[in-house]
Amino acid sequence: MDLTPENNNEENEKDPVRSDRSLWYMAIGLGLLILVMGYLTLFVDDPWSIFSNDKTPVTVIDDNSLLDQNASMNDEQVRSSLVKFIEAFYHDQRRGYFDPPSYFAPLTETFYNYHNLDYTRLKDIYWKRMSQVSSFSRTWVVSSLEFSRANSKITATYWAKERYFRPSVRQQYSADLKYEMRINEEGKIESLTVIETRNESVVQLAPDTISTPPDEEFTPDIAVEAPAENKIYDMAQVEVEPEFNGGQRELSKYIASSLKYPAAARQNNVQGKVYLSFIVEKDGSIADVKVRQGIGSGCDEEAVRILQGSPAWKPGSIKGASVRTYCILPLTFQLQ
């Protein structure tokens, strides 16, 4: 006799066994939590600031206007901007890019051993220097950066390690150089010079005996042209630069004794530098005086008058022959 209830299958179908999904929900939740915490850790400087109502103001410094507003910056901001500026300056050069308007003042007072340079002359001198070397490398030492501030101007010093090869004399050169960079109120370089050299090494390499037969004398294949009769030379091209008789000290005395401060400039408290371009002829006379950058109020005309009345200078020369030389001179107007 079969005692199995007839409705057993029906009850199993009505109450099926269901799996517990709570573990799946916990795993998904834990995974999401790990993703959120990972994001906050990698991409948020202070994760707890998200839950805080306190907002800390952030100061943003525009790299392109580095130090034109340095008077409103603290020392830490100036240092940070200087590092970015110098790094960008050398990074462009490593890429083979040298654009004076991006970094230099319209008239740069000093660039290495050259003075009073406009953008064209600055660029010519830079590429002339680079054409004389190969395999050039420079690494500036960020930790060596020091600076001082005065009247919205900055004077920075830092060390750089330089190494290059001079093909013309077959010399390998390396040294640690201390640079001084002066930056004006507009955030542009007005002077860049080397003020100290350490660990200088010059290694003379033997001539290439494969390309130069032993019986032949080695001669460079760069021809030096004799100075042309009426050609005007740049200060970077002459071997001996023109100068006022007696040097810079006597020139300063002459300017101080000749200068008559214009009444309009005195009344309007106009001060600054007037930059003049001119030519020192072969006989030392001054010609073609022009104002390259003026300050107005009669100062430009006074500067031209002083230079036109200047005694003869010592002319520039190439290979002992006097040549016509293009020069730039700043005259300072300052009220006492």
C-alpha positions in Angstrom: 0.0 0.0 0.0 1.5 3.4 -1.0 1.5 5.8 1.9 3.3 8.7 0.0 1.2 11.8 0.0 0.0 12.6 -3.5 0.5 16.4 -3.1 4.3 16.3 -2.1 5.6 17.4 -5.5 3.1 20.2 -5.5 4.4 21.5 -2.2 8.1 21.4 -3.5 7.1 23.4 -6.5 5.3 26.0 -4.3 8.4 26.5 -1.9 11.5 26.4 -4.1 15.0 26.8 -2.4 16.4 30.3 -2.8 20.2 31.2 -2.7 21.4 33.9 -0.2 22.7 36.9 -2.3 23.8 39.0 0.7 27.4 37.9 0.2 27.3 39.2 -3.4 26.0 42.6 -2.3 28.7 42.8 0.4 31.4 42.0 -2.2 30.1 44.6 -4.6 29.9 47.3 -1.9 33.4 46.5 -0.7 34.8 46.7 -4.2 33.2 50.1 -4.7 34.6 51.4 -1.4 38.1 50.2 -2.4 37.8 52.0 -5.8 36.6 55.3 -4.1 39.4 55.2 -1.5 42.0 54.4 -4.3 40.8 57.4 -6.3 41.0 59.8 -3.3 44.4 58.5 -2.4 45.9 59.0 -5.9 44.1 62.1 -7.1 43.1 64.2 -4.1 45.9 65.9 -2.0 43.7 66.1 1.1 40.8 63.6 1.1 39.4 64.9 4.4 39.0 68.4 2.9 36.1 67.1 0.9 34.1 66.7 4.2 35.2 70.1 5.6 33.5 73.4 5.0 36.7 75.4 5.4 38.1 76.6 2.0 41.8 77.4 1.7 42.5 80.1 -0.9 44.9 79.0 -3.6 47.3 81.4 -5.3 48.1 80.7 -8.9 51.2 82.2 -10.5 51.2 82.6 -14.2 54.5 81.2 -15.5 54.5 83.5 -18.6 54.4 86.6 -16.4 56.9 85.2 -14.0 58.1 88.1 -11.9 56.3 91.2 -13.3 54.3 91.3 -10.1 57.0 90.1 -7.8 56.5 92.9 -5.3 53.2 91.3 -4.3 54.8 87.8 -3.9 56.4 86.4 -0.8 59.9 84.9 -1.0 58.7 81.3 -1.4 56.5 82.3 -4.4 59.4 84.2 -6.0 61.7 81.2 -5.5 59.2 78.9 -7.1 58.6 81.2 -10.0 62.4 81.7 -10.5 62.9 77.9 -10.7 60.2 77.6 -13.3 61.5 80.5 -15.3 65.1 79.3 -15.4 64.1 75.8 -16.2 61.9 77.0 -19.1 64.7 79.2 -20.3 67.2 76.3 -20.5 64.6 73.8 -21.7 63.9 76.0 -24.8 67.7 76.1 -25.5 68.0 72.3 -25.2 65.3 72.1 -27.9 67.3 74.5 -30.1 65.0 77.4 -29.5 66.3 80.8 -28.5 63.8 83.7 -28.6 65.0 86.8 -26.8 61.6 88.6 -26.5 60.3 85.7 -24.4 62.9 86.1 -21.7 65.0 89.3 -22.2 64.4 93.0 -21.8 64.2 95.0 -25.1 67.7 96.2 -24.5 69.9 93.8 -22.4 72.6 95.5 -20.4 75.0 92.5 -20.3 75.1 89.1 -21.9 78.3 87.3 -21.0 81.0 89.8 -22.1 78.7 91.9 -24.4 76.8 95.0 -23.4 73.7 96.9 -24.4 72.2 94.4 -26.8 68.9 94.6 -28.7 67.0 91.4 -29.6 68.8 91.1 -33.0 72.3 91.4 -31.6 71.4 89.2 -28.7 70.3 86.4 -31.0 73.3 86.8 -33.3 75.7 86.5 -30.4 74.0 83.5 -28.9 74.0 81.5 -32.2 77.6 82.6 -32.9 78.7 81.2 -29.5 76.8 78.0 -30.1 78.3 77.5 -33.6 81.7 77.4 -32.1 80.9 74.3 -29.9 79.4 70.9 -30.3 77.9 68.3 -27.9 76.9 71.1 -25.5 75.3 70.1 -22.3 74.3 72.3 -19.3 72.7 71.2 -16.0 71.8 73.9 -13.5 71.8 73.1 -9.8 68.4 74.1 -8.4 69.5 73.8 -4.8 72.2 76.4 -5.4 69.7 79.1 -6.3 69.9 82.3 -4.2 68.3 85.6 -4.8 67.7 89.1 -3.4 65.0 91.7 -4.1 65.3 95.5 -4.4 62.8 97.9 -5.9 60.8 95.2 -7.7 64.0 93.9 -9.3 65.5 90.5 -8.6 69.1 89.4 -8.6 69.5 85.6 -8.7 72.7 83.5 -8.6 73.0 79.8 -9.3 75.6 77.1 -10.3 75.5 75.2 -13.6 77.6 72.3 -14.8 78.6 72.8 -18.5 80.4 70.6 -20.9 81.2 70.9 -24.6 83.7 70.3 -27.4 85.5 73.0 -29.4 86.1 71.5 -32.9 88.3 74.4 -34.1 90.9 73.8 -31.4 90.0 70.2 -30.7 89.4 70.8 -26.9 87.0 69.2 -24.5 85.9 71.7 -22.0 84.0 71.3 -18.7 83.5 73.5 -15.7 81.1 74.6 -12.9 79.9 78.1 -13.6 78.2 80.5 -11.2 75.7 82.7 -13.1 74.2 86.0 -12.0 70.8 86.8 -13.6 69.2 90.2 -13.0 65.5 90.5 -13.7 63.7 93.8 -14.2 60.3 95.0 -13.1 58.7 93.5 -16.1 60.0 90.0 -15.3 62.6 90.0 -18.1 66.3 89.4 -18.0 68.4 92.6 -18.1 71.7 91.0 -17.4 73.2 87.4 -17.5 76.8 86.9 -16.7 79.2 84.3 -15.3 80.7 85.6 -12.0 82.7 82.6 -10.9 84.3 79.4 -12.4 85.3 76.2 -10.6 86.6 72.8 -11.5 87.6 74.0 -15.0 89.0 71.3 -17.2 90.4 71.7 -20.7 91.5 68.5 -22.5 93.5 68.8 -25.7 92.6 66.1 -28.1 95.1 64.8 -30.6 94.5 65.6 -34.3 92.6 63.0 -36.4 95.5 61.2 -38.0 93.2 59.3 -40.4 91.8 62.5 -42.0 95.0 64.5 -41.8 98.0 62.8 -43.5 101.2 63.0 -41.4 103.1 64.9 -44.1 100.5 67.6 -44.5 100.1 70.6 -42.2 96.7 70.8 -40.5 94.9 74.1 -41.4 91.3 75.0 -40.5 89.1 75.5 -43.5 87.5 78.7 -42.0 88.6 81.8 -43.9 88.9 85.1 -42.0 87.8 87.9 -44.2 89.7 91.2 -44.2 87.6 94.2 -43.0 85.6 95.8 -45.8 86.2 99.5 -46.5 82.8 101.0 -45.5 81.1 98.1 -43.8 79.5 98.7 -40.4 80.4 96.0 -37.9 78.5 94.9 -34.8 80.2 95.0 -31.4 80.2 91.2 -31.5 82.2 91.1 -34.7 85.1 93.4 -33.9 88.2 92.2 -32.1 88.7 95.4 -30.1 85.5 97.3 -29.1 85.3 101.1 -29.5 85.5 103.1 -26.2 85.4 106.6 -24.9 88.9 108.0 -24.4 89.8 107.2 -20.8 87.2 104.4 -20.5 83.9 104.1 -18.8 84.9 106.3 -15.9 85.7 109.2 -18.1 82.6 108.7 -20.1 80.5 108.9 -17.0 82.3 112.1 -16.0 81.6 113.6 -19.4 77.9 112.8 -19.3 77.5 114.1 -15.7 79.2 117.4 -16.6 77.2 117.8 -19.8 73.8 116.8 -18.8 71.1 119.5 -18.3 68.0 118.0 -16.8 65.0 119.0 -18.9 62.6 121.3 -17.1 59.6 119.3 -18.2 61.1 116.1 -17.0 62.0 117.6 -13.7 58.5 119.0 -13.3 56.8 115.7 -14.1 59.4 113.7 -12.1 60.4 111.7 -15.2 63.4 109.4 -14.6 64.9 106.4 -16.4 67.2 105.4 -19.2 67.4 106.6 -22.7 69.0 104.1 -25.1 70.9 105.5 -28.1 72.3 103.7 -31.1 75.2 105.3 -33.0 78.2 104.5 -35.1 81.8 105.1 -34.1 83.6 105.9 -37.3 87.2 104.8 -38.2 88.5 108.2 -37.0 86.6 107.8 -33.7 83.9 110.4 -34.5 80.3 109.8 -33.6 77.6 109.5 -36.4 74.0 108.5 -37.0 72.8 109.0 -33.4 69.3 107.6 -32.9 66.9 107.0 -30.0 66.2 103.3 -29.7 64.1 103.6 -26.5 63.2 106.9 -24.8 61.4 108.3 -21.8 60.2 111.6 -23.3 59.7 115.0 -21.6 62.9 116.3 -23.3 65.2 113.6 -22.0 65.5 111.9 -25.4 66.7 115.1 -27.1 69.1 115.9 -24.3 70.7 112.4 -24.6 71.1 112.9 -28.3 72.7 116.3 -27.8 75.2 114.9 -25.2 76.3 112.1 -27.5 76.6 114.2 -30.6 78.8 116.6 -28.7 81.1 113.8 -27.4 84.8 114.0 -28.1 86.2 111.4 -30.5 86.3 107.8 -29.3 88.9 105.1 -29.8 87.5 103.2 -32.8 86.8 99.5 -33.0 89.3 97.3 -34.9 89.7 94.0 -36.7 93.2 92.6 -37.2 94.6 96.0 -36.2 92.6 98.0 -38.8 90.0 100.5 -37.6 86.5 99.8 -38.7 83.1 101.5 -38.4 81.2 100.0 -35.4 77.6 100.0 -34.4 77.0 100.7 -30.7 74.2 101.2 -28.2 74.6 103.4 -25.1 72.2 103.9 -22.2 72.1 107.4 -20.6 70.5 107.5 -17.1 68.3 110.4 -16.0 67.8 110.5 -12.3 66.6 113.3 -10.1 68.6 114.0 -6.9 
